[in-house]
Amino acid sequence: MAQNDPLLSLKNAVVYVNQNTSSQTAILNQLNLDIFEGDFITVVGPNGAGKSTLFNTIAGSKILGKGQLLHRGRSIAKESIIKRAQFLSRVFQDPKMGTAPRMTVAENLNLAAKRGTQRNLKLRKLKQKRSYFKEIAASMNNGLSNKLDVATESLSGGQRQALSFLMAIIKRPELLLLDEHTAALDPKTSAQLMIQTNKNITEQKLTCLMITHHLDDALKYGNRLLVLGKGQIVLDVRDEQKKSLTKENILELFDKIS
Ligand SMILES: Nc1ncnc2c1ncn2[C@@H]1O[C@H](COP(=O)(O)OP(=O)(O)OP(=O)(O)O)[C@@H](O)[C@H]1O
């Protein structure tokens, strides 16, 4: 693949609800998007703009009605969620999703680390991995590293989201989808997780799309910003153009598309 070929492309993507009925509506409407390796794209838009639908379409939980979805030039529109999970991972808003509640932090990390590999790893190996798990948990800077043997259900929301994030990146996905992953957290915890999120993404050069309603975060983080409205991309800016964008610019655009 040439350096400038996209990692993932949507071409004239249309997603319908109530397809083939009189109330058929396009909730993604002729959307075009090229995602390149190393892009850290923040995604904003009013409620109902189609942000989650975009993620669902990429991850496979919504079916493409028309158009193309290409991974490194190869159509994946008909591939299952499980198949696509081999190259992408996703963190949701709800701290209860993404982790197994009765399992400990270390067991959850181990499960994520061996995803897609042979299942019969011995506990001995889990012990060997402990120092690595402790190290990455410590990098989240929120006390998670002292809770390796604690059941996930007894973690704080912030620790649980930090764990979900680590599980999502532990095998270095080609594409990381963050779906308002800090939205359920209090402002301080949310800001703290965002700092660690950004650190990991930039240091590891991960390719990421992040939906957020925090416009300050959307402007502060990432190299590229998308505004979605009515199932279409109404703004796609990167680098210097993104840096010169203001919250007011985005809010004006929201007014126009709502
Ligand atoms: N299964 C469905 N049936 C009917 N309408 C749906 C369905 N899924 C999504 N929609 C509609 O599609 C539109 C886009 O929804 P989507 O959840 O993608 O928006 P969003 O930008 O993520 O919104 P929010 O910021 O509120 O999370 C909305 O009008 C929503 O009501």
The ligand as an ORCA input file, in Angstrom:
! r2SCAN-3c Opt
* xyz 0 1
  N     -32.449      1.962     14.670
  C     -32.888      3.192     14.400
  N     -34.176      3.405     14.042
  C     -34.618      4.643     13.753
  N     -33.852      5.733     13.762
  C     -32.568      5.584     14.104
  C     -32.013      4.322     14.443
  N     -30.698      4.481     14.740
  C     -30.464      5.797     14.598
  N     -31.572      6.459     14.210
  C     -31.687      7.891     13.931
  O     -30.599      8.229     13.141
  C     -30.152      9.555     13.453
  C     -28.692      9.523     13.786
  O     -28.515      8.904     15.046
  P     -27.090      8.770     15.751
  O     -27.310      8.033     17.033
  O     -26.112      8.226     14.805
  O     -26.747     10.297     16.064
  P     -25.585     10.894     16.955
  O     -24.954     11.977     16.160
  O     -24.695      9.818     17.456
  O     -26.412     11.525     18.154
  P     -26.069     11.757     19.716
  O     -25.142     12.931     19.773
  O     -27.398     12.059     20.300
  O     -25.466     10.495     20.245
  C     -31.047     10.061     14.581
  O     -32.065     10.839     14.026
  C     -31.589      8.774     15.157
  O     -32.849      8.990     15.734
*
